[in-house]
Amino acid sequence: MPSSVPNKRIRKSPAARRAEIVAAASAVALSEGLECITLRRIAEELAVRPGLISHYFPAVEDLVAEAYGDAVGAELDALLPADRAGASPTRHLARFFARATGPAFDDISRLWLNARHLSRYRPALRERVAVQEAAWRDRLESLIRDGVEQGEFRTDDPMVAAIQILVVLDGLGMLVNSADTEDDPPAVRRLPITTAERELGLAEGALTAADTD
């Protein structure tokens, strides 16, 4: 016998709804670019009214900054987990390079380029880019310090080593918009790895070999 009690529409909590909006905006940022994030576009993605999006993000610039931060923050956690139990610093660093220099990282590389360009004109985004740059630097520096303490790495200044590695990785990321990236010499593709091996006192090929252990 069918129930006579009408189904009630389940309302999402403000936190859940906000997270849903940010996730949708992050997906658009990664696939199409930060410029494509508008209140109307995200409303269409979620099949809701634009007014609902503006309730949580009255200024679209705040949503753009939040979407960027969510995307690159999630990538940081995937590439350089804060919890590094179960593997040596060398192994963690090798995994980082294996993931950060492969095709799967291209969308994030494009997003970094996109955000840095737009941040010249968008204060909220500029602030979020600075926060994420510091987060990536600090996470990599922490890993390098662990490696030094455990006798795996040798460097007098883990912070400088981290910055040098990230600068080279960022420079390589600029190649993602080139149509000829598959023709780049292997030595170019390995620049972040060879830089890390040199700066951390590792033998040539050490980080490549560690990733296959």
Secondary structure as GFF3:
##gff-version 3
##sequence-region A 1 213
A	DSSP	alpha_helix	14	32	.	.	.	ID=ss1
A	DSSP	three_ten_helix	34	36	.	.	.	ID=ss2
A	DSSP	alpha_helix	39	46	.	.	.	ID=ss3
A	DSSP	alpha_helix	50	56	.	.	.	ID=ss4
A	DSSP	alpha_helix	60	79	.	.	.	ID=ss5
A	DSSP	alpha_helix	89	100	.	.	.	ID=ss6
A	DSSP	three_ten_helix	103	105	.	.	.	ID=ss7
A	DSSP	alpha_helix	106	118	.	.	.	ID=ss8
A	DSSP	alpha_helix	123	149	.	.	.	ID=ss9
A	DSSP	alpha_helix	158	173	.	.	.	ID=ss10
A	DSSP	three_ten_helix	174	177	.	.	.	ID=ss11
A	DSSP	three_ten_helix	181	183	.	.	.	ID=ss12
A	DSSP	alpha_helix	186	189	.	.	.	ID=ss13
A	DSSP	alpha_helix	191	199	.	.	.	ID=ss14
A	DSSP	alpha_helix	206	211	.	.	.	ID=ss15
###
